[in-house]
């Protein structure tokens, strides 16, 4: 059986960069992927979940990870 984890990544501050806040600091999307890979998860993709502005820029997305249980 497979288990999926979803990590919400959003634009942080005025920089326009994406990040994930784990309460201890902000991690870049690459750092999140590396962290989950170290726990045995496979990165499966990303899903846009929030748009911003009239031009529809992605403001938030979920990183999707998979593991066997």
Secondary structure, DSSP 8 states (H G I E B T S, - for coil): -EEEEEEEEEEETTTTEEEEE-SS-EE-HHHHHHHHHHTT-EEEEEEEEEEETTTTEEEEEEEEEEEE-
